[in-house]
């Protein structure tokens, strides 16, 4: 019995059907990336998994899936253009982050939609920029648009299939998104944390800006207690996961283009694969560090995942505490 217990716990930890749906959605992009050698297919696959997650969480109708995808694409190009003016980039990040809280205030279930708009926007803007000059960026950005539009297909097809036989609805097959809630304190914390994090990466000329900014935004979870728990989980995942990924990439996994693609696929699948956030985040950090090591063999770049996430987490928790204290003082 005891020998079977770890196996049973692992099986219980995995969300089989969401994992299979995500794998089916991502597989065409993996095949195209490997067949063509075009890395834009794997970058676009992030949009595919983000829209699949949004469609699954909120039972979105096809028109809502398309609207969600276009919002991500629009936000991505907004941030890419905003990099022309650092202050505009900071403001744009704050405005996009505020949308997460404003959506959540209309119903708890809508937080997922906000998260899975802001997260892919940050990552895609970072990935599509790729360190190019502004002129090169303006020429290259439209090239990615067809790939991003194709990335909407899996979620749209899933929505069409799952909406068959359901009562007509414009945006979602759900009847209720959860109760509305006050949002002033969370909005204050989100704007402050994302604003500070964005200023840090822009004026500090930091690579992987998305790790710092989302590291800060992710800590704003609705209460001080849940923010503490989220920070503990993310700190544990990144502190343990990144070194393991570095060791695997340095000494275990053979280096090849296919290995990088499969490690990236693994990182994306962890977004839906596990019941507990801490397990998924730890596994994701392993795959992210592994992918970086396989791509450029730079432990320093991989360790930026650790330092950036922790820096964002500290910014986020401080802003949560300050916003909570300010809200309590104003309510007296």
C-alpha positions, -999 to +999 in steps of 0.1 A: +000+000+000+027+024+010+046+017-023+016+028-043+009+059-023+033+083-041+020+070-075-016+076-064-007+111-051+010+119-085-020+107-104-043+128-082-022+158-088-025+158-126-055+173-143-058+148-171-085+163-194-072+199-193-037+186-199-049+166-229-068+195-243-038+218-240-015+191-256-039+188-286-040+226-290-003+230-288+008+200-309+003+216-343+025+245-333+052+222-320+052+202-353+053+234-374+081+248-353+102+216-357+094+212-394+101+247-404+126+259-379+105+290-375+105+300-338+074+323-343+053+291-342+063+284-306+059+320-296+024+320-311+016+288-292+015+309-260-015+327-274-030+294-283-027+281-247-039+314-232-071+314-252-077+277-246-074+284-209-098+313-211-123+294-232-122+265-208-124+285-176-154+307-187-171+285-213-166+312-238-186+313-270-166+316-303-171+353-306-158+358-271-127+337-278-119+358-309-125+390-288-102+376-261-075+367-287-077+401-304-074+419-270-042+399-263-028+408-298-038+444-294-022+446-260+010+430-272+014+455-300+005+483-276+034+473-253+058+469-283+050+504-295+051+517-259+088+508-257+095+538-279+088+559-248+097+543-214+072+563-195+044+553-219+054+516-214+050+520-176+016+536-180+005+510-206+014+482-182-005+498-154-036+502-175-035+466-187-030+454-151-059+475-139-081+455-163-074+423-144-088+439-112-117+456-129-128+423-145-124+404-112-146+430-095-175+420-118-172+383-108-145+361-093-145+338-124-135+368-146-101+370-128-089+342-150-099+361-181-080+391-169-049+371-159-049+353-192-050+385-211-023+403-192+002+374-189+004+366-226+006+403-235+036+407-212+054+375-225+046+380-262+058+417-260+090+405-245+095+376-269+085+395-301+108+424-292+138+401-289+162+429-282+159+445-317+162+482-324+131+503-326+132+505-364+137+468-368+109+462-343+084+484-363+093+464-395+092+430-379+061+433-357+035+429-385+053+397-396+041+380-364+004+389-369-006+359-392+010+335-367-009+351-338-042+349-357-037+312-365-031+307-328-067+315-321-079+285-341-077+258-314-097+277-288-123+288-314-127+252-325-130+240-289-156+266-283-177+257-313-177+220-303-185+227-266-213+252-275-233+228-296-267+221-282-263+249-256-288+277-253-279+307-274-256+331-256-235+360-268-203+357-248-204+327-224-223+295-216-219+303-179-249+317-161-230+333-133-194+346-130-196+349-092-204+378-069-192+413-075-168+427-049-152+460-039-120+465-058-104+498-045-077+482-023-067+456-050-067+482-077-044+504-056-020+475-049-020+464-086-013+498-100+015+505-075+031+471-079+030+470-117+040+506-119+071+502-097+081+469-114+077+484-149+098+514-139+125+490-125+128+470-157+126+500-181+150+524-163+171+495-151+173+481-186+165+446-174+159+417-197+129+394-193+107+423-181+077+400-179+091+380-150+094+411-128+061+427-138+040+396-135+060+386-104+046+417-088+011+416-103+005+379-094+009+387-057-022+409-057-047+382-050-075+398-031-063+397+005-031+399+026-033+363+036-037+349+000-009+373-011+015+358+015+006+323+004+011+331-033+045+347-026+056+316-006+045+293-034+062+313-061+094+317-040+096+280-033+089+271-069+115+294-083+142+288-057+140+250-061+130+247-097+155+270-114+186+253-101+172+219-110+165+231-146+200+245-148+216+212-137+194+192-161+203+215-190+240+215-182+246+178-175+216+156-184+195+167-214+213+167-248+213+201-265+193+204-297+166+226-313+141+198-306+150+197-269+144+235-266+110+232-283+100+203-261+111+221-230+091+251-240+061+228-246+066+214-212+066+248-196+033+257-214+016+224-204+024+231-167-001+260-169-029+235-168-014+202-158-015+203-120-041+207-092-019+227-069-004+260-080+029+253-061+035+221-080+027+236-113+049+267-107+078+246-095+076+224-126+073+254-148+104+270-134+123+237-141+112+237-177+119+275-182+154+272-168+160+240-188+148+257-220+172+286-214+201+263-208+194+243-239+190+274-260+221+294-249+239+274-222+238+305-199+233+298-162+233+335-156+203+340-179+185+311-163+191+325-128+174+357-139+142+338-137+149+334-100+161+369-092+134+386-113+105+366-099+117+372-063+122+410-070+087+412-084+073+392-055+089+416-030+075+446-048+040+430-049+038+420-013+050+454-001+024+471-022-003+448-009+006+456+027+007+493+020-026+493+001-042+473+029-029+497+056-041+527+035-075+512+030-080+505+067-069+540+076-093+555+050-122+534+062-120+547+098 
